[in-house]
Each structure stands twice: as C-alpha cells, then as structure tokens.
Amino acid sequence: MVHMLDRRLSQFREPSIMGREFVTGLDGVAGIYPSTIISVNTGPHGGQVVLGHGTYLGRRVELEGGRIEIGDDTSLQDGSAVRGNVKIGAHCLLGHNVLVISSSHRFMDNPPWLIRDQDAAYDKRPNVSASDADIRIDDDCWFGWSCAVMPGVHVGRGAVLAANSLVINNVGPYEIHGGIPNRKLGKRLDFAPPVTISAQDDTCLPYFYSGFYHRQAVLKKSREIGLIFARNGAAITLSGLDSPQVMLKGERLDPVGELNLRFWLNGADMGCHAIPPGVFSLEFKLESGSSVVRAIPHGLLAHTFLEWQEEVSGAVGQVVDSLNPRYGISSAEIF
C-alpha cells in the first residue's frame, strides 16, 4: 500500500529542494522519491549538493548541507539523513535510517552554560571552519540499518558497518565494524597495497582506490583495451615508501578538447599535467620535505597515495561524472 501511494504521489509531487541552483546531478539520478528533502545552506563557506550518476534516494531521505557529494551508483534507503560537509564515494549502500552528520552541539566548551548558549558562542567565533569535522566515506561501503556516523570520521574503501553501529572511530579500508562505539570485528580482505598494480588483475582492484568504474559489466569492456576507466577525479594506493617515485600509465580515449589533471602525491602538489590523446605515461617523485597541501585519508597514511582531479580554467573542477569516460589507467608502480 505504501509503495502504491508513493508511486501515485510521484505523479503530482516533486522532492522539496531548497537552493536548487546549488544542486547538481538531479537529471542523472536513478530514483528520488517526492518525500525527499534537499536543503543547501550556502553560508559563509558556500554550500552545494552534488549527486552522482545513478544515485538513489529513498523515501523521506534528507540531505542538508554544507557541501555534500554523493558518488555514482550510491543508494540511500528510506529515512536516511546526511547533514553538513560529507563526501560519500561511489557504489555505496546506506541502509534504512542511517545518519551521517558532520557537526554536533557544543556541550563541553563551557559545561555550566546552556548547550544553546555554547552553540551560539561557538558560531560567533571568527574564522570558524568545520573542516576538522568533515566526514569522508570512500567507495564500496555498506552501512547497515540505523548506523550513525559522527563528525570527523573517515570510513575507508570497502568497509562494512553493522546495524545500529555508533561510528566515532575511523574505519580502515575493507574493515568490518560494529558496536557502540564502533570497533573492528573483522575484515573483507587484507588491504596491503603492492608496488605495482595492473588493470587486468582482480587482486589489484582495491588499490584502484577511488574514481574508477568498478562495475563488472564496465570492467569487462574496459579490460578489452587494457584499462580501468576513470572519472575526472580518481586515486590509487601503492606500497608505502619514505620518498616514493610513481609511474602512472594509461590512455586518453577522447581526442576532443583539452584534458588537464592536477596530481597530489601523499598530499604534495605534483602540478597540473596536460593529457594528450592516446597512450600516456607520467612520473612523479616525492622529494624529502615536500609540503603537504592536501589531506590524506586517515586509513591511507601508511601507504603511497596518488590522487588527481580534472582542472578547468585554472581551478580544480567540480565532480561531474560521465558515462563516457575520457581516459583510463592501465598500471601504476613504484620504481
């Protein structure tokens, strides 16, 4: 009965969207119910909601930002809420009534005060930034029923969170966590980045860490030409070294226009590189004492982490994915 009512309502109602001009990707979602609420708080730091291709938003889902990014092929089931500054990767499964929130009430700044007054005093502080409390959830994660993910948490790629978990501790890649507060219960696989990864090797897939088209149907197609297709922003992980040198190989498939990618190696800026049509090879070296300008996900600090993003007109472009990738990666290695 509820499903039938929702289908009938969808003929007459649209989701409630406040700040529609700051919401991108609506035309590419797989499904969105009329009871969904999206609200963008632009505020002093700017706000935006970015929905990846194939995103699914169930009944009574609430997105309230801040800046919220949801990757391709990710689903949020009924009653889930995402609030604040949150980045969720591709292919994630968030179950019913999941809460992901990057801010909380201030109750320990000055405990004798009312909590409302502590909140108000905190908001009035100059140069207040919520970056330390931002939440990052990487690709291919599954959150069970009624999980709550608290401010500042990083959930690594492939992680699984049991139902009713209270997540206040970081979760490493491919770890299984549960409990209140969360603790490690097991793991899906041993996350041990090698010195070399290849697009043709299934055991290397976890180390094509983010921004790649991992669905088996797409992999079958991309591997015919020796690649894993990549989005306009992606990252790989390799074995950790003090001063790594990395070689990245791939192929640009789209000959039209320019493709400029900015790279960061362990958080240090490696510059912007023009990618020509056809096969390409890039080398990066992390010099001793290089300045870190970009945060590295907590669970990857012990490894070599190469990340990149398409750059447009001198500024890092927004995450806008396509079903027609412009390039792919064949291999990477430390040498």
Phi, psi and omega in degrees: 000316181297316180297320179295320179295317179300318180296321180290319180296326183296342177284340186240341185238153173241158177303150177280115182234114178255119187089042184304329181293345179255015179244124179239151176098002182300329183286349182249006182288151178280331179189143177209124185277153180295342178275000177289143177237126175238125181226126182251120176261101185294315173053189182289337183259003180079151180222152179195147173240123181243120181253125180286165179295131179083010175298141176239127178241115184282192182294136173062026173286141179236128173241119182226108181237168021057198174245120178238127174240129177236125187283173179304143167064025179257140182238138173243117184278176189309137173079002181281154181221135175235123185225138175102220180252103189221134174241120179245132184283191182276156172062027180270152180237108177254119185287188182296141171061030175281138177243128174233115188220129187263005178219160182211167177292148177269113182234358180240001177296316179211080191308327179294340181283161168297146179300321179300320181289325176295319177300313183296319180295321179295318181296334182274353180295141178290146175057035177292129178231138181267009189300325181294339183257000180302150181249135175235126177239118185276179188300156166063039178259150177235122177251123179286176184308129169064029170292149173233120181253120189266168186305142173082003186276142169247127177248117186286165181307139172075008183286154176234130178244125182291158179305143176066019178287142170253107191263100176246350179250145178301149181241123182286163179304132176064018175274153175249122183236157174197170174103175180229103354285173186291146174217160183286129178253336183178199180206152177282324180199166174282114180274100184221085182304133179273182178277341181223137173233147182230141179297339185269355187253116181301326181293346179269350185304320179300339186263351160279080207290315182207156177082014180246156179273097188264352180300139187301322181297322179284320178302320180302319180288314185291326181289343175297335177247017172078026185230163157247120182297144182237150174278186183285351171224134184205173180204150175233159173236141176227176180302145184279131174224158182294315181228075187287149167244129186238135172249127180244128180239145179192196180212132173273127187265332185259115182275359187271129175073193182258151172229109181244124182242130174262133185245148172229129177249115186050038176088352179268136183290122178260007176089173180261133183239130175280126182260114182280160174300146180096194183290139178223159177218130181234143178239139181227139178230130178266110180284150177300131180083009178301141182280128178276122182243356183222133184294141177258133178306139188308315185287358183245008184297331182275357185244174171272127187234112178251121184234148178212162183210138177297138179246130183236126176053042174083358180231147179298124185289160176287157180283106177229103186277161183224150173281353180241081185299146183273343184201169176215166180246135180261322182196165172210149179205155170267132182227000000 
